[in-house]
Amino acid sequence: MNETILALLAFVPLVLAGVLLIGLRMAARVAMPIVFVVTALIGLIAWQMTFTRVLASTLQGLMLTVSILWIIFGAILLLNTLKHSGGITAIRNGFSGISPDRRVQAIIVAWLFGCFIEGASGFGTPAAVAAPLMVALGFPALAAVVVGMMIQSTPVSFGAVGTPIVVGVSGGINQSAITEQLQAGGLTWLEYFHLIAGEVAIIHGIVGMLMPLIMVVIMVRFFGANRSWKEGLSITPFALFAGLAFVVPYTLAGVLLGPEFPSMIGAMVGLAIVVPAARRGFLIPKDIWDFPAATSWPDEWIGKLVLKTDDVVGKTPITTVMGWVPYVLLAVFLVASRTIEPLKSALTSFAFGWSNILGEAGVSGSIQPLYLPGGILLMVVLVTALLHRMRLGELKAAFHESSRTLLGAGFVLIFTIPMVRILINSGVNAADLVSMPVAMAQFVADGVGGVYPFFAPAVGALGAFIAGSNTVSNLMLSDFQFNVAQQLGVSTAMMVALQAVGAAAGNMIAIHNVVAASATVGLLGREGITIRKTILPTIYYLVAAGAIGLVAFYLMGVSDPLLRLG
């Protein structure tokens, strides 16, 4: 079969997902099973994969799905536990007296606290948590959602304790083939993986420094009485200060500690620096900015839900410090589990695995329930229940709500991730063809050439827009980006990092996330208005990241171990 036709066939699953989800507005739970079946048929017929290899790839994908769902469940369970214990209310109350300036409130509540929630929970929860908090503080519902969606950028690559990198990148790349190349040079997959995580952190650190300012400027421009850019820009010194307070520790954590910690550490350090500074009026302009009177708000700004001022009735209020304790414990437990060797060995020793599934070489999977962030999160939930003196009924309610959320996400992932593994494992076939991601990469590299790195983040963003997830975008496209880099002879690690950064930025316009945030404040049906406003920061992020990629490749000559070995 003609190479061009094969490449176009390889693109069919990704294009089909886009057409069904965006063009036909089909629900992901309906679209992704269709895409999975089409992918399997292309693998069996066009690529001449054996039925056993397609089935083995599907089983491998299901094992990876279990790992992701375990993390999602733990992250959402902790959030729901804090909702029922009164922890979220305590955290919200701690923000209310810092500054009357809405710009300062947006930076602290949405940017810094939202980034922390992203680091701990991920999967669209920051906007869903921050939006109701902002409405409770007096923000219009639409403004709260728009601002909340802009959190879905810099911290997302390391959201849910690093899931988009830990699961998305490592599960999306053909690890076994790379490991052999690295071992030939005396290197390990883990070293290469940490290189990718470090480069993701550096790119995000550079681009993300301006996000608090952009967030405030858009809020003031679209929701202020004067519709003024200038009123937003007047807080530039404080916004840049807040941006640096987050991205400096964030970047250092990404480079030195790995992908689990940057967003949480950056946010905790940022809050510790920025909140006391805001209380003292440091770098805050003398003009106090506020929204126009609520009686003059257009109907489209106002949500249909009447939000309760208190989430927990009939309980002794929890102090702000006690509300934060579970998240501090989460950070401590995660660091300990990754750095204290006896503890790490004990947690990783409990694992379920299947090597060479159904006899297919290189198709393997494993699950480490205690070492995965899901296990750590569950430990924190149990400690929180004791510390916050929760009743058994409250804990049951948190489990019930989290399980319900899990079922919705789980059904889609059951088809999406096996589809990705079929793509990646299609390189072993009776027709002696390269894998589908490699075929796509060759086609793109030949067509676009050396300028492709500029568009690499946009490809990642498209994947996140389609899938509603940075993790799934990385699973779908990391191998594709890796192979394009090899075709162009540039750093594979940097190209995968650009994919991860773009996929994070794509979350700002991902319909799945906009719907989740809108639902929390009663704005369902107005998602298009939100996306039209969040497209501006998304374009900024993708253009800036693409420019960094071009500079890194062609001016700085960034390379990686695979190129040095080659």
N, C-alpha and C positions, 0 to 999 in steps of 0.2 A: 504494500500500500504506500502511496505517496507520502513523503515526510510532512508536507504541509497539511495534508488531510488528517494525518495522525495527530499533529499538534493541535489542530482545530478540534478534533474529537476529545483530546485531553482537556481542553478548555470547557467542554460542554457542561460538566457538573457545576463549575463555578458560575458560568453564564446562566444556566438553568435556575440555579438558586436565586440569582439576582432577578431574573424575569418573574419567577413565581412569587418571591417575597416583596419585591418593589413594584414591578409592573402590574402584576395581577393582585397585589395586596393580599396574598394568600397567607394564612397563619403558618408559622414555622412548623407547628406540629403536623400540618398536612403536607407542606412543601418538602421538608427534609426526608421523609420516607420515600417520596417520589425520586428525589435526587440520589438517594442511596441505591435504589433499584437500578436507575439509569447508569450509575457509576459501575455497579457490579456487572451489568450487561456489557458495557464498553470494555471492562477488564477481561471478561470471558470471551467475547467475540472479536473485538478489534485487536486487543493485546495478547489474546490466546493464553491468558492465565489459566491454570488448572482450577477446577472447582474447589479443590482442597485448599489451594492458596488463598482464594477469595474468602472461603469460610474461616481459615486460620486468621486472616487479616481482620475479619469481622470480630472474632473472639478476642483478638488483641485489642481492638478498639473498645470492646465492651469492658475489658479489664481497666483500660485507661479511663473510661467513663466512670467506673466505680470510684476510682481515685479522686476524680474531679468532684463527683457528687458528695463524697465524704467531706471534702474541704468546704463545699458550698453549705452543706448541712451544718457543720460546726460553726461557720461564720455567721449564718443567719440565726442559728440557735442562740449564740451569745447575745446578738442584738435583741432578739425577742425576750430573752431572759432578763436583760437590763430594762426592757420596756415594762415587764410585769413586776420587776422588783422595785421600780422607781428610780433606777440608775440614770436612765435617759432624761427624766424630768429634772433630776439633780444637776446633771451636766448642763441642761438648757438654762436652768435658773442661775447657774454660775456665770453665764454669758451676759445676762440681762443688764447688769449695772456697769459695764466696762466703759461705754461711750455712747452718747446720744446720736452721734453721727452715723447715719446708715451706711456710709461707705466703709467706715471702720468695722461696723458690725458684720458687713458682708465679707470682709477680708478675714476676720477672726472666725466667725461661725461657719461660713461656706468654705473658704479656702483652707484655713489651718485645721479646724475640727473636721471638715469634710474630707481632707486628705488623710487624716488619721483613720476615719471610718473606712475609707477606701483601702488603706493598708491592712486594716484588721478584717474587713468583711468583703469588700469588692462586690462584683456582680450587680452593679447599679444601686447598691444600698446607700451610698453617700447622698445622692440627690434625694432619695426617698426619705432619708433621715433629716437632712439639712433643710429641705423645703418646708416641712411642717414646723420646724424650729423657727425659721425666719418668719413664717406667717404668724406664729405665736408672738414674735417680737414686734409685729406690725407691718411686715412687708406685704405688698399685693401678691396674691397667689401666683400670678404669671411671672412677676419679677423673681419670686423665690425659685420657681422652676427653671427659668432661664439661667439665673446665677448658679443654681445647683447643678445644672448640666455642665457648666464650664469647669466644675471640679473634675469631670470625667476626662482628664487630659494627663497632666504630668504624673500624678500618683498611680495611674491605672496599670502601668506595666508591672508595678510591684504591689498591686492590689491583692486582697485575699491572701495575705502573707506570701506573695510572689507567685501565685498560681499561673498568670499568663506566661511567665518565664519558666518556672519549675515544671509545669505540665505542658503549656502551649509550645514553647520552643523545643524543649527536650523531646516531647512527643511528636513534634512536627518534622524533626530532622531525622534522616536515616542514620541513626546513631551507630549502628554496628559497622557500617562502611567507613565512617569517619574515624571511629575508634581504632580500626586497623591502621589507617594512615598516620594517626597521631602516635600510636605505639611504636611505629617504625622510627620515629624521631625522639623516643623516650618521653613522650608527653601523655597526658591522660585526658579523657573526655571531660572530667571535672574542671581541669585547668582551662580548657577551651570554652566550656560553658560559662565559667566565671569571667572570662574575657568578654563574652557577649553581654553578660549582665552589667559589667563595668562600663562598656561602651553605651549601652542603653541609658544608664544613669547619667553619663556625661552629656549626651545629646539632650536628654530631658532637662538636665540642670541648666544648660545654656538657654534653651527655648522657654522653659517654664518660669524663668526668673520674671518675665514680663506678664505672666498670666493673671496675678492679682490686679495689676493695673488695668489690663484689658477687660477683665471681668467687671470692675467698678465703672470704667468708662462706658461700657455697653449698657450697664444698669442705669446710669445717670442719663445717658443720651435717650434711651427709649422709655424710661419711667419717671423722669424728672419733670417738674412743672415747666421748665424752660427748654427742655429737649436740647441741652447744652453739652457739647464735647468738653468745653473749657472747665465746667464745674467738676467733671470727672477727672480731668488732668491735674486739677489743683491739688490732688492728694498723691501725686506722683512720688514724692520723697518717702512717704509712709508705705505706699504700695511696693516700691522697690525694696525698702527695708524688710518688709514682710516676705517678699519673694526670696531675697537672699537668706533670710533667717530659716526658710524651709529648704531651699535647693542646696545650700552648702553642706549641711549634715546629711541630707538625702543622697547627694552625689558621693560623698565620702563613704557612706554606708554601703552604697551599691558597689563601689570599687573594692572596699576592704572586707565587707562581711558577706556579700552575696545578695541574692534577690528577695529573701524573705523580709528584710527589715527596712529598706530605705524609706518607704512612705510613712511608716509608723514613727521611725526615729526622727525623720525630717519634721514631721508634724509636732511631735512631743517637744523637740528642741525649739521649734518655731513658736509654739504656744508659750513655752517658758520664757522666751525672750520678748515676744510681741505683746502679750497681754499686760505685763507690768509696764512696758513702755507706753501702751495706749492709755492706761490709767493715769500716767503722768503727763499725757498730752504730747509725747515725744514725736516730732515731725508731723503732727496733725495740724492742718490749716485752721485758722481762726474761724472761718465760716463753717457753720454746722449745717450739713446738707440733710434734707429729709424729703420724703415723697410728698406730693400734694395732698391736701385733705382727702380723707377716704371718701367723703361724699361726692367728690369730683372724679373718682376713678371710673374709667369705661367699664362696661359689663365684662369685656373679655379679660380684664385684669383679675376679676373676682372669682374665686372658687365656689363650688356648690356645697362643699362640706363645711359645717360649723365645727371648727377644731376645738376640742376641750383644752382648757388652760392647764389641766393637770391630768396626767395619764393614769395615775394610780389613786384609787379612792379607798379610804379606811385604813391606811397604813401610816406608821410614823415616818415622816420625811427622811430621806437619806441625805447626808451631807454631800457637797460637791466632791470633796476628796474621796469619800467612799464610793461615789458614782464612778470615779475614774479608776479606782483600784483594779477592777477586772482587766482593763486594757493595759495597765502597767504590768500586772501579773502575766498577761499574754506575751508581752514583749520580753519579760524576764525568762519565762519558760521556753520561749522559742530560741532565744540566744543560748540558754543553757543546753538545750537539746541538740544544738548545732555545734557547740564549741567544747563541751565537757565530754571527753572521749568515752569514759565508762558509761555515762548516761546515753550517749549517742549509740554506742554498741548495743546496749540493752534494748533500746527502742527499735533499732533496725533489725535486731535478731528475730523479732516477731513479724514474719512476712509470709505471704502466699505468692507463689510464682509458678510459671509454666514456661519452660524453655523449649524452643523449637516446636511451637504449637502444631499439633497434628503432623509432626515430622517435617515441617517447613523450616528450612534453615534461616536463621536471622529474624524469625517472627516469634518474639518472646514478650512476656509481660510479667509484672509483679506488683503487688500491693503491700504497702507497709503501714497498716492502720494506726499504729502508735506513733510512728515517726512523722507521718504526713501531718500537715497543719491541722487537719480535722481532728486527729487524736489529741493534740495539744489544746485545741479550742474546747473539746469536750471536758478535759480536765479543768480548765478555767471555769466552765459553766458550773461544774459541781462545786468548786470552791466558792464561786459567786453565790450560789444558792444558800450556802452556809453563812457566808459573810453578811449577806443582805437579809438573812432570816426569812427566806421565802417559804410560803406554804406549799405543800405538795401539789395542790390544785393549780397554783400559779406556774409551777415548773411544768406540769402536764400541759397547760395551755400553750406555753412557749414551745414545747415539743410538737404539739399538734399543728400550730401555725407554721413552724419550720418545715415539718414533713409535707404539708400541703404545698408550700412554695417549691420544695424539692421535686415533687411529682411533676410540676409544670416544666421545670428546667430539665428534669431527667429524661422525659420522653423525647424531647428534641435531640439531646446529646446522644441518646442510644442509637440514633441513625447518623448523626453528623460525624462523630469521631470514627466509627467503623468505615464510613465513606472515605475519610482522610487516609486511614491506614491502607485501604485498597489502592488509592492513588500512589502512596509512597512505596508499597510493596510490589507494584506492578512491574518492576524491573526484572523479575524472574519470570520468564514466559517462554512458550514454545517457539515464538517468532523471533527470539533474540533481539527484542526491542529495548531501548532505554525506558526507564520508568516515565509515567505520565508527567510528573513535575519537571523532569529533565527535558522532555520533549517540548513542554511549554516554554521552558527557559531558553532553549536553543532558538525557538521561533522568535521570542521577544528580543533576545540579544542580537540576532541577525537583523531584526527590523528596526530597533531603536538605537542600538549601538552604545557608545560610551556615555551618552547623556542619561542613560536609564537610571542611575542612582538618584537623580533629582526626583524621579517619579516613584521610587520604591516606597516612600512613606504613604503616598496616595493609594498605592495598591493595598497596603496594609489597612488603611482607613476604609477602603471599599469593602474589604473582607469583614471588618467590624460592623460596618453599616448594614451589610447583608445579614450577618450572623447575630448581631446584637451583642457581640462578645469579643474582647481582645484575645482571650484564651483560644477561642475557636478560630479566629482569624489567623493566629500564629500556628495553630494546628494545621489549617488548610494551606497556608502559604509560605511557611518557613523554608520548606524544602525547595519550593519554587524559587524563592529569593536566593537561597544558598547556591542553587545551580546556575542562576543568571550570573552571580558573582564569579563562579568558576569559568563560565563561558567568556566573561569579559576580562578575566585575569586580575580581578581586584579582591580585596579582603572579604572573605565569606562571612566572618564574624561581624564586621561592620555592616554588611548588607542585611544580615538577619536582625541586627540591632535597629536599623532603619525601618524594617518591617514591624518590629515590636513597638517602636515609637509611633509610627503612623497608625497602627491598630489601636493604640491608646487614644490618640487624638480623634479617631473615628467614632469613639464612644460618645462624643459631644453631640453627634447627629444620629446616633443609632436609635431607631424607632423604639426598640425594646426598652431602652433606658428612659426615653422621653415619656413613654406610656407609664412606666413604673412610677416616675417622679410625679407626673400629672395626676395619677390616681390618688396619691397621698393627700392632695389638696383640692380634689374635686374639679379638675380641669380636663377630664377626658374629652376627646373630640377636638381639642385645640392644639394638637401636637405640631401641626404645620406652622403655626405662628411661632412656636418655640424654636423649631429647626431653622426657620428663616433668620432668626437672630443668632443662633449658635453656629451658623455656617461661617460667619466672619472670623471668630477665633480659630475655627477648624482650618480655614484656608491659611491663616497666619502660621499655625503650627506646622502644616505640611510643607509650605514654602520654605520656612526657616530650617526645618529638619532636612529637606532635600538639598538646600544650599550647603548645609554642614556636611552632608554626604559627599557632594562634589569636591568641597575643599579638602576633606579628609583623604579622599582617593587620589585626587590629581594635583594637589598642592603640597599636602603633608606626606603623601606616600604611605598612608597607614596600611600595614600588612597584618597577616596572622600566621599561626603555626603551619596551617595547611599549605599556604603559599610558599613559606620558607622551605617546607619539605619538598614541594614540587620543584 
